[in-house]
């Protein structure tokens, strides 16, 4: 029975749930599109057994489905989602491969939260998007707050698009010093992207950078960051190295290396003074693609740093496989350094490994003198953190360190 037909009954009540497979692109990458299609078919067969006879399962676009349950309660939908999530843990392919899927879902109850079919569908979609944005692998129940936050999220996307189109309006780079611990001299600085906007005050990079990456704007903004960093640091010093963050999505772009090399040539900026910091969210199956770009940059003497080492998808294989000049140890290993045996052993081990491989080690998040003193004894090459300074605007950095 169609959802619209249900609403013709003035006493109608029930729930609509939208369910999607998380990171399905990864499934297609691993098993090809034909394998992905087979997984979706098998998944649909499995979850169809999870719903009551009076409920209806719909196939939406791609890897998404909907469950309409007239007279179902929110608890009923939570139970259905739990059964679906359990079934999704063990999906078979024809060649005896087992695939474990993770599901996100959003549910809306009517008529309490929707008085028309279109509103019901929209509200279930809002809840579904919330589940995706909050870490996936969960069920979100629609509330008016979710709708407002989702619409505000869409407005934020549109404002970012407008600013990017309008010559990167509101975007700027801040610079944080990186020091050599024994001499306490600044030898590098990290360029950090900031965005100031009157309609969205206080939006930090942790919020806007994922949006730029999801919407494909990061390519343009990343290019802006490289050009701006080089042009500004040229005025700072004749020797200071500038570190610019680059995501693996940017490195996967075949044009990225050519763009960077073109900017270096345009500004006559020494390539050995540019350090590309690669966030460690790169996945192992992307490495061959990333290697092409990084090798091309290093052939022209551009430096490469591996950021946030020790977190996320961290692997010693990255150090072995990738052309890296600097390993940046994540700040979570520094908080108790000098007091915690594991943190101290980790930093020492990475330092020894880097030394053997002719790499340098930079420790991030150094906030007090005790940490700094402990790290000096561990022979780390570079230190960065609030002990020395916070990220500064270009004018403040120049006035404080260069005059």
N, C-alpha and C positions, 0 to 999 in steps of 0.2 A: 504494500500500500504506500502511495506517495506521501511525503511529509505534508504537502499542501492539502491533501484530502483529509488528513487527521485534523487540521485546524478548522475544518468545516463543522466539526462537532464542538459546540460552545463549551462543553465540559472536558475538552481534550486536555491531557496532561502527559508528560513523558520527558524523555531526554534525547539529545543528539550528541554523539561523540565522533570527533575526527581523530583518526589514528594514522601516524606516519612512521616509516622506518628511518631511523637516524643514520646520517652519513651514508646514504645509499650510493652516492657517487663512488665511494670507496669500494663498494661491492661490485659496481660495474667495472672499475679499474682492475680489480683483482680477478674477476671471473668473466669479463667481457659482457657485452650487452645481452647476448643470447643467454648467458648464465644468469644475468640479472633478471631477465624475463622469467626464466624457470624458477628462480627463487621466489619471485612475486606470486607466481601461480601456486606453488607449493605452500607459501605463506597464507594465501587466501583460503586454500582448502583447510589448512589447520585452524585458522581463526574462525571459520564459518561454524566450526563445532563448538565454539565458545559462547555463542549467543543463543538466547531462548527462541523457541519457535515463533513467538509473537513479535520478535524483533527482525529488522531487515538490515542486511549488509550491502553497502554500495561501494563500488570501485570509483574512486575519484581519479585525478590526474596522477601520473607517475607512480610513486610508491605509497600513495595515500588512499585511505578507506574511510567510510563513515558507517556508524551503527545508529540506527533510529529504533528506539524502544518505547512504543506507546505505553503509557502508565508505568514505565520504569522509574525508579528513584535514583538519586545520586549514588546511594550505596550500591544499588544494582550495577550501575555503570563502573564503579570502582572495582567491583568483583569481576566484571567482564574484562576490564583492562588487565587486571592481575592474571587472569587465565590466559589472555592473549600474550602478555609479556612472557609467561612461562612457556607457552607453545613456541614462541619466537626464538627461544634459546637453542632450539635443535631442529633446524630446517635442512633437509637433505637435497643434494644435487644428484643427477643421474650417475655421475662417476664416483659415487660413494663418498663424496666430500660432505662434511657437516658444517653448516654455517650458523653462527650464533648472531641473532639480530637484537638490537635494542630499539624500543618503541617510545615515541612521545605521543601524547594525546591531550585533547581539550574537550571538555563536556559543558553543555549548557542545558538547563532545565526549563521547560515551558509549562504553563504560561507565566510562571513567576519571573523569569528573566528574558522572555521574548514572547511577544503577542502575535507575531507574524512569521511565516516560514523563512522569509529572507533575513529577518532580524535574527532568527534562531541560527541560521547557517553562519551569518557574520559573527555572532557572539561565540559560537563553537570554534570558529576559525581564530578569533582573538585569543581564546584560551589555549588553543593548540600552539599558536605562535609564542605565547608566554612560556609554555612548557619547553619549547625549543630553546628559547633565549635563556632560560634559567638552568641550563645544564643538561637538558635532554634526559631521556630515560625516565620520564615521569608523567603523571596525569595532572593537569591543571583544571580547576573548576572555575567557570566564568564568574566574574564579579564586575560591577560597573567600574571599579578602579582599574581592572585589567584593560577594559575597553579604552578608558582615558589614557592610560599609559601607552597602549599600543598606538593610538592616534597621535599621541605626543611623539612617539618614536618615529612615525611616518613624517611628521612635521620636521623633526630633527634631520632626517635623511634629506628632505627637500631643501632645507636651509643649507646643509653642507654642500649639496649639489649646486645651489645658487652661488655660494661663496667660491667654490672651485672654478665655476664658469667665469666669475667676476674677478679674475686675476688673483685667486687665492686670498680673497678678502678675509681678514681676521686671523689668517695663519701666520705664525712666526716661529723662529727657532730660538730656544734657550740653550745655554752652554754650561755644562758642568765640568770643572777641572778634574783631570786625572794626574796623579802625582807619582813621582819615583820616591819610594818610602825612605831610603837612606839619606838622600839629599833634600827631600821634601820640595823638590822643584816641580813645577807644572810642565809636563812634557806632551800631554795630549788634552783634548777636551771632547766631550760627547755632545753632539747636536741633538736636541730633544724637541720634538714637534709640539707646539701649543696652538690652541684655537680660542680666540676671544670673540664672543658674539653677544650682543645685547639681548637678543631673544632667548638665548640659552646660556645664561651666566653660569660659570663654575663647571662647565663640562670638561672633564679631563681626558687625557689620551687613552686611559683604560676604557672609556666609553666610546669616543669617536673613532679611534683607530680601527677597532673591529668592524664598525659600520663602513668605513672607507674600504676595507678589504672585502667585505661581503658584497658591496655595491659596485666593485670594480673601479672605484675612484682612486685607489691607492697607487695605481700606476702613475697617474698625473701628479698626485701629491708627493709621491716618492721622488719623482723627477724634480719637482719644485724644491724638495729638501736638499737633494744633492747639489743643485745649481746654487741655491741660497747659501748653503754651508761653505762651499768653495769660494764664492764671491766675498763672503763676510770674513772668513778666516784669512784670506789674502791680506786683509787690512790689519789683522791681529799681529802677525809675526812671520818671520822668514823660516821658522823651524817647527812650529806647533803642528802636531798631527791632529786631524779632525776625524772623529768617528761618527759615521752616519748609519742609522738603523735601516735595515732592509729586510723585508719579509721574504719567505721562500717563494711566495707567489710572484714577487717582482723578479727574483732570480730565475724563475721558470720562463720568463719572457725572453725570447731570443734576441730582442732588440736592446735589452737592458745594458749589457756590457758595451755595446756600441755607443749608446747614449752617454754613459759615464765617461768613456774615453773621449767622446766628442767634447764634453764640457771641460775636461782637463786640458784638452788642446786649445779650446777657445780662450780659457783664462790663463794658459801657460802655467798651470798649477802642477807642481811636482807630484807625480802619482804616488810616490812613497810617503807622502804626507796625507793620503786619504785612506782611511780604514773603514771598510764596509762591515758593519756588525750584523751578523745573521742570527736572528732569533732561533732558539733551539726547538721550535715547534715543527721543524722540518721532519717529514716522515722518511723512513728508510727507502721506500720505493720511489721517492722523488730524487734520491741522491745522484743517479746518473745524469739527470737533466740539470741539476744544480751544478754538478761538477764542470760541465761545459762552460757555463757562465763564469764560475769562479776561476777556473784555469785560465780563461781568456783575460780576466782582470789581472791575475797574478803574473801572467806573461808580460804585462805592461807595468809591473812593479806596484800595482795597487795592493794594499794590505787587506787581510780578511781576519775578522775576529768571530769566535763562536760565543754568543751571548747566553746568559742564564745557564751555564753548564751545571749539571747536577740535578736538574728539574725536568719535568715533562717527559719528552721522548729521549732524554739524555742517554747516550750510549758511548762507550769507549770506541765503538766502531766508527763513530763520526770523526773522532780525532785521528784514527788510523786511515780513514778513507778520504777525508776532505783536506784540501790544501789550506791549512790554517796557520796564521802567524801568532794569534793571541787567543788564549782560553780565558773567558771571563766567568769566574766562579760566582754563583748566585748568592745574594745577601743572606739567604736563610742559613748558610753554613758559617756565617761570620758572627751571628748574634752571641754565641757562647764560646767563640774561639779563645783558647787560653784557659778555659774552664771545663769544656766538654771534650772528652777524649775522642769521640767520633769526629767532631768538626775539625779538631786539630789534625787528626790522622788523615782525614780527607784532603785538607788543604795541602799538607806536606806531600802526600802521595801524588796529587795532581802536579804540584810544583816539580817534583823529581821526574815525573813522566815527561812534562813539558820540556824540562832542561835536556833530557836525553834526546828529545825529538827536535831540539833547536826552536822551540816555541817559547813565548812569554806567557806569564800568568798575571791577570788583573783580578783583584778581589773587589767586589762591589758591596755597597751598604755599610762601609766603615763609619761608625758614628761616635766612637769614643777613643781616648788615648790608649787604654788598656788593649783594645783590639789591635790598634795600630802597632803597638810595641810587640805584641805576640806575633803579628804577621811579618814584622821586620826580621824576626829570628827564623822565620820559615822560608826566607829567601824568595818571597814573591817579588815580581818585577814592578807592578803598578798597583796603586790603591785609589779607590774612588768612593766618595760618600759624603755625608753631611758634616763629618768631622772637619773637612776642608772647606766645603761650601755646597749650597744648594744650587740647582740650575738657575742661571742668571740670564736676563735679557742681553742682547748683543751690546747695548750701550753700557749696562752695568758691568758686564764682563770686561770690556775694554778699559773702563775707568778704574776698576779694581785691580786688574792684573797687568795691564799693558802700559800704564802711564806712571 
